[in-house]
Amino acid sequence: MTRVILVRPCTGADAGLALALDSTASIVTEHTLRVILSVARAEDPAWPVVEQAAERLRARGMDAAAMIATASGANHKCAQLAAVLETARAEIVACADADVWLDADSLDRLVAPLLNPGGPAATYAPPIEIEPRTLADRASAAVLDSSLHAFPLLARLDPRGFVGKAFAVKSAALDRIGGFAALSDYLGEDIELARRLSAVGERTEAIDAPAQAHVQGRTFSAVIERYARWMTVIRAQRPLLLASYPLLFFPTAFLVAFAPLGVAAVAIVARILVALAARKASRRPLLSGLARAIVLSDLVLFLAFVRTITRRRVVWRGRTLEVRAGGRISEAA
């Protein structure tokens, strides 16, 4: 059996946090699993929720602990991971964000490819969002399951991509690139992780099952800020890719407004086909609310793009961060 550590870094007592953490108990695995639920500091409002969730997991028979993972670094998630691994070791480290709902196979789907001879050094589950409540929630979910930005679809088109919503990595490979501590000053620690693994001859791989995030109650400004953060990572770490965003991710409205009728018709058909392909890759209902999802996702991506190219600062969990070339971040003065 392989020893696996699953870390669930938490910040803030978001609605649904307890239920998402409780979903960890659904995991069924033959591996030796230790679960660590963490926060960066005792004053974090998530801490009481994390402590209680760890108690419930232990009551369900899991080897689980709550931990105050204090460490330096502007990226608090990455710093938590680094602090956890200073006290616990295993052959494989897995991580699932605090809003991800896990099921029986979630862990083994990530771990299995890492155990194959010649397999990847790291795997990730492309994220989608489930059970949206507000119109802004639906817009965010639409980006992830009805646009070319849908990671289950994007994973097939961009093998260099890597999304850290739910992932696993071999500890030996992680040690070769300096561990999470070496990534804790990057906004896009997941992309930097993949880049560094590639630089030492390792590869990453998406699994064919999405990570289901349960996020509710957001405003449009919060959703736009979120996708602007992701695009800021691209701007800092893969700038040529960002330049292609208007052509790839939200050209339809402009073509319909300004292109000849025939070109506009082709653009509309192509956009519908992209949405259907994204829905299929994301394992979501193909036609339910499709037209609305297309409009909302394109609008969010356009506004996030404008936000990205006009500012160099991002807001993350109430903290304003300065983003420098290469993706390094620091607290804004």
N, C-alpha and C positions, 0 to 999 in steps of 0.2 A: 504494500500500500504506500501511496505517496503522501507526504505531509503537505498540507495546504493551509495557508493562513488567508482568511477572508476579512478584509478591513472595510468598515463602513464609516468613513469620515463624515461628521455632521457639523453643521453650523446653523444656529437659529432654530427655534421651535416652530417650524412650518406646519401648517395643517396637513394631517396625514402622515407626519413623521413616524408616530408610534406604529401605525398600521404597516408602513413600508418596512420598518425594522423588524416587526413581527413576522413579515413574510419570509425572513431568513429561516424560520423554523420549517418551512416547506421543503428545504433542500434535502434530497436523498442522495447519498454518495457512499462509495466503498472506501474512499480516501480518508485519511486521518485529518479531520478538519478542526481548526480552531478559529473562532469568530471573535473579532475585536471591534467593538463599537467605540468610536473616539470623538472627542471634541478637542479644540485647541487650548481651551482654558476653562477653569471651573465656573467662571461667571457667565459662560455661554448659556442662554436659555434652553438650549438643547440638552444640557447635561442631566437634569432630572429625568427627562424622557429617555435618554440613553441608558442611565442606570437602571431604570425600571424595565426597559426592554431587555437588557442583559439578564436580569433576574428571571424574566419570563422565558427566555431562551434556555437558561439553565434548567428551569423547571420542566422544559420539554426534552431534557436529556442532552442538550448541546454543550460543548466545551466553549463557553462564551464569557467574555469579560468586557467591562466598561473601562475606558482609559482616558485620562487627561493627557493628551499627546502634545506636550509643549515643545516647540522647536522654532528655530528662526527661519525666516524666508517670507517673502511677500505673498507667495502662493500658499495660503493656509492649508488647503487640501493636501498639497504635495508635502508640506512640512509635517503634517500629521502622519502621513505614510512613512516618512523618514524616521520620525520619533518612534512609531510603533515597531518598526523593524530593528531599532536599537535594542529592543527588549525581547523580541520573538523572532525565531528563524524557522524556515520551512523550505522545501525544494521549490515550491511554487507560491507566489503571492497573487491573490486575487483582490479586486477592489470593486465595490458597487456603491454608487452615490446614494445618498440618504433618501432620495425620492424614487429609487428603483424598486419595483416589486419583483421578488424572486419566486421561482417555482421549483418543483422537484428536480428538474434537469438543468437549471441555470448554471450551477457550478461545473458539472461534468461536461457540458457543452463547451465551456471555455477551456477546461483543463485537458480534455482528451487529445486535441491536436498537439499539445506541447509534449505529450508522452510518446508520440510516434517518432521512430527514427527518421532523422532528416526533417522533422517538423519545424514549425515556426518557434521563435523565441517568445512571442507574445501574441495573444489573441484578444479580440474585442467583439462585443455585441453591438451592432448599430442601433442607436436609440430611436424609439418612437414615444409618443405621448398618448395616454389612454384617459378616457372619461373626462374630457374637458367640460368646464362649467360655464365660464364667461365667454363672450365673443373673442376676447383676446386669447383665452386658452385654446379656442378652436382655431384661431389664426396660427398660433404656434404649432399646434398639432398638424395643421395643414402643411406647413413648411416641411415637417418631418415625414409626412406620408403621402403628399400630393404634389411635390415639386421635384426638380432635379437635385435639390439640396437634401432630399430624403436619403439618409445615410445607408439604408439597406440597398438602395439603387446606386448611390455614389460609390459604395464599396466595390461594386463590380466594374466601375469605370475608372477609379483612381486607386490603384494598389498601394500608393504611398500614403493614403489616408489612414488615420487612426483616431478613434474617439474614446475618451477615457471614462465614459459613463459607467460601463461595466467591462472590466478587462482582467486578464491574467498574464503573468510574466514569469519566466524561469528566474529563480533567484541568482543562479550563476551568471546568466546574461545580464541581469540588472547590476550585479556587482562589477561587471566589466565596463559599464558606462558610468560608474560612480554612484549608483544608487539614486534614490529619490532626492537625497540631499543636494545632488548636483543639478536637479531640475526645479528646485523650490523658488527660484527667482524668475521663472518663465510663466507668462500668462497661459500659453498653450503647452502645458507640460506633456500632454499626450502626444502632440505632434513632435515635440522635441525628443521624447522617448523613442518614437519610431525612427526619427532621423538618426539618433545616436546608435540605435541597434543596427540600422542599415550600414552605418559607417564602419562597424566592426564585423561586417559580413553576416549579420543575422537578418531575419525577415519577420514581418508581422502578417497577421491574417485575420480577416473578419469571419465570424461564424455565421451560419445560415439560420439565425434565429435572433430577432430583435430583443433589445433590453426595453422593458416596458416601464416608463417613468409616469408617475401619478402626480401631476402638478395642477393645482386648481387655484382660482381666485385672483389671477393676475390682471393687471391693467395693460393697455396697449403700449404705454411708454416702457413698462418693465419688459415686455416681450421684445420690443425693438432694441432696447438696451442689451438684452441677452444675445440676440443675433449679431448686433454690432460688435460685441466682445469676440464672438467667433470670427467675424470678418476681420477684426483687428489682428487676431492671431495670424490669419492668412496674409494680411498686409505686411506684418512684421517678418514672417518666416517664409512666405511663398508669394512675394509681391506680384510676380508675373501672373500667377493664377488669379489674384484679385482683379487684375485688369480685364480678365475675361468674363467677370460676373455679369455685366449688363447684357452681353451677348448670349450667355448661357442660361442665366437664371431668371431674368425678368424682361425679355425683349418683346413679349406678345403685345402688351398694351400700346407700345410705341409703333410697332408694325401695323397694328390695326388702325391707329390714328393717322399714320403718315405714309404708309406704303400703298402701292396700287392694290386694287381689290383682290386680284388673284394671289398676290403675295400675302395679303392679310388673311385670306381664307386658308392658305397653307399653314400660316403661323398658328391659327386657331386649332386646326386639326393636329398639328405637331404638339401643341401644348396639351391638348386632351390626351394624346397618346402617352406623353411623358407622365401625366398625372396617373393614368391607368397603370403604367409600368411601375411607378412608385408605389401605388396602392398594392399591387400584386407582390412586389418585393417586400413590402412592409407587413404583409399578411393582414391587410385591412379590407373592409367591404369595398368593392370596386366602385359602385355608383352612388352610394349614399352621400348626399351633399357635395357632389363633385364640383359643380360649377362654383359654389360659394368657396370651396377650399382653394380652387385655382385663383380666384380673385384675391382672397385674403392672403394666401402665401406669397403671391407676386408683390402685393402691396407691402407686406412686412419686409421682404427681401430688398425691395427698392429703398424703403425708408431706412433700413439698417445700413445699406450701402452708402447712402448720403451721410448718415451719421458717422460712418467709419472714415470717409475721405475728408471730412471737415473737422475732425477732432483727433487728438492723439491720447486723450485720457479716456479711461473707462471706469464705470462704477460697478463694483463687485461686492455684494453683501454690505452695502453702506460705506465701503471704502473707495476713495478715488485713487486710481493707480495711473502712473505715467508709464507709457509703453515705449520702449526704445527699439532701435533696429535689432533684428534677430529675435525679438519676442521677450526680452528681459523686461522686468517690471520693477517699479519701486513705488513706495507711498508718495503721493503728490504732496507737495508742501502746502 
